[in-house]
Amino acid sequence: MSVVSLKFVLIVLGSLGLFYLINPRYRSVFLALLSVLFIATYTYTGLVYVVIFSLFNYCFGLLLSRNKSVKAVFRTGIAVNILQLILLRYASFAIDPFIHLLNNDINFTRIAEVIGPLGISYFTLQGIGYLINVKMGWEKSERNFVDFLLYIIYFPKFLSGPVERSNHFLPQIKAPLTFDTSQVTEGMKLALIGFFKKVAIANQLAPYALSVYDFEHAGGSISWILFIIQPLYLYFDFSGYTDIALGVSKMFGINLLPNFQRPFFAENVSTFWKRFHMSLSSWFNDYIFRQVSFRYRKWGVYASVYAVFITWILFGIWHGAGWNFMLIGFLQALAIIYEFFTKKIRSKLFSNIPSVISVWFGRMVTYLFYCLSLVFFFTPDVKSGIGFLNNLAAMSGPSPFNDISVKPFQVLIYIPLVLFLELLKNDYPETGRRLERIWFADNRYGRLLRWSFYSLMITIIYISGFKSQQFVYANF
């Protein structure tokens, strides 16, 4: 079942009524069953696999709290989590080449595609995080298997996150919950914004942004357009899914971790990753960077340098099996280390320059660096990415868009509008608060303004084509 479909919307609204009508003791069971049915619409084998995965981590969590040989149990649990991810997610990169060296015709990648469900990279991190939390004593092991299963398979976040923390999610589903009109309506508004981002903006940009694969036939002028719009496409696609997930969850009384906080107004790469895919970057920061830097703390500042490289290369590998993804992680590590060691020099250099110029210069450089990173995100390998970058030097050439019928001229209005509202919230918070007071005014004019705008958004979504198109991050 596609998240971007009328069927999904109707099922969520229908389930919402049942959720608040049934006995609170059975609400976790209800959400778990709803999540099972959601996953089953994609894959039955994947559903069976993720239930077994959940049972394994549930049992190891109990063993960690009861067994005196905590290290052995913990290492075994982490090893199994990582091994299954390597086997099912990275077969084409790490396993099939080795099999072919043995002159064997077994295609393990195909087997992995059949067995492994969508979202495996997300729920594997959640399983590993849970075991680390229990081992470190940051939370107690979960006794209720249904609650733990729900933590792993909860349907709004299953395909593309956010990467939830067990000590953030599990207490919420155990807490008493009553119907809250304001929370439900806030959830609906957030989900509507998500649908708008995905359908009215991302889907219209997709034919253009994804044509980066046609780099052999694109001249420099077209390549530069692709280069610039790819971050916008990915942002509106991914943040659209996140808003839908957070909005639907809020309707059910669950607050998922945030994933975006106006990332294109970050002034450096370090800050960018505190604003973009926040749940993933914070997971790697807490469970990889901090652990590695602490373990090698005797190295002084070089412990942090080493930890940065390890963290970001793993971050790149998480995104996919290929040297291009490793290169993405390596580039982020280089940028963050450069920013760390040159902070004082850059501060001195820009001290005599008006702050507005230095701020926007930093934002522009950060955006262009992310554009560069995404070349290797969207192209299939490093060679293709370098070929695309070479095309940037040629300022003329044939357009690869001749056969694309979608004409996303309307996004020239939508994108600036959304980014302008984010700018107000980021740089002019007082102005933003004034607009919010007008927007949320509890009078006839305020209500008329809001409902007119919501109706307009729904109309635009319908006109844009309320149809299924896979989210980019569902591939992970």
Buried (B, 14 or more C-beta within 10 A) or exposed (E): BBBBEEEBBEBBEEBBEEBBEEEEEEBBBBBBBBBBBBBEEBBEEBBBBBBEBBBBBBBBBBBBBEEEEBEEBBEBBBEBBEEBBBBBBBBBBEBBEEBEEEEEEEBBBEBBEEBBBBBBBBBBBBBBBBBBBBBEEEBEBBEBBBBBBBBBBBBBBBBBBBBBBBBBBBEBBEEEBEEBEEBBEBBBBBBBBBBBBBBBBBBBBBBBBBBBBBBEEBBBBBBBBBBEBBBBBBBBBBBBBBBBBBBBBBBBBBEBBEBBBBBBBBBBBBBBBBBBBBBBBBBBBBBBBEBBBEEBEEEEEEBBBBBBBBBBBBBBBBBBBBBBBBBBBBBBBBBBBEBEEEEEEBEEEBEEEEEEEBBEEBBEBBBEBBBBBBBBBBBEBBEBBBBBBEBBEEEEBEBBBEEEEEEBEBBEEBBEEBBEEBBBBBEEEEEBEEBEEEEEEEEEEBEEBBEEEBEEBBEBBEEBBBEEBBBBBBEB
